[in-house]
Amino acid sequence: MKIEILSPSKSLFEGEVTSVTVPGKDGSMGFLNNHAPLITVLKAGDVKLKTESGEEKSFAVKGGVVEVQNNKVIILAD
């Protein structure tokens, strides 16, 4: 699945991943391929992802919004 993590000043990450975990307002949420469409608010915490090569990456966010649709995740982070 493709992911884009964007902040107001720059693109933090863009690429193909196998899984994404975000700090949702109501708790941690994970996404894999073929996840149902979703838009939700993020709270402060870490966005964690696993690349197709198995590398794990983490990005600290202060909040934001995540959209999941058609095997694409877009995170607009504060």
N, C-alpha and C positions, 0 to 999 in steps of 0.2 A: 504494500500500500504506500502511497505517496504522502509525504507530510511537508508542511511549511509552517515554521514558527517565526512570526513577525512581531517586532516591537515597533514603537513609533519612530525610532531612529534608524533601524536597520533590520535586515533579515538575519535571524540567529541560526537557522538551519533549514535546509531543503534537501530532500532525498527520499530514497526508498527504505522502508523499515518493515519489520515483521510484527512489532507490537508497540503500543504507546500507552503510557499510564499518566493521567493528569489529576491534579488536586481539585476535584469538583466541589462546588459550594456545599453539597450534602455528603461529601465523602469521596474517596479515591475511586477513579473510574478507569477501566482498561479497554482498549480497542484492538481488535484483530481484523484481518481481511473480512469483507462482507458484513461488517457491522451495520445495523439498522441506522438510517439517517437520524441525526441528533444535533441539536444546538443547545449548549448550556454555558453557565457562568462558572469561571474558575476563581478559587481563592488563592491566597499566597501559599506557595509550596514549590515542589519540584516536578517538572515535566520530565518523565523518564521514557527513553525509547531504546529499542534494540534494532540495530541495522541488519541488513541482510547478511553481512559478513560475521554477525554475532557480537559486534562491538556494542557496549552499552554506553549511552550518553545521558547526561542530566543537565537540565536548564532551570535555574531558579526564576520564578515569576512572582509578581506581587498581586496578580489577579488577571482577569481578561475573559475572553470568550473562546470556545472551541466549537467548530462545526465539523461533523463527520458526514460524508455523502459520497457514494460511488467509489469506495476504496481510496478516498482522499480525506486527509485531516488537515484543517487549517486552524492554527492557533494565533489569535491576536492577543499578544501578552502585554501587560503593563510593566 
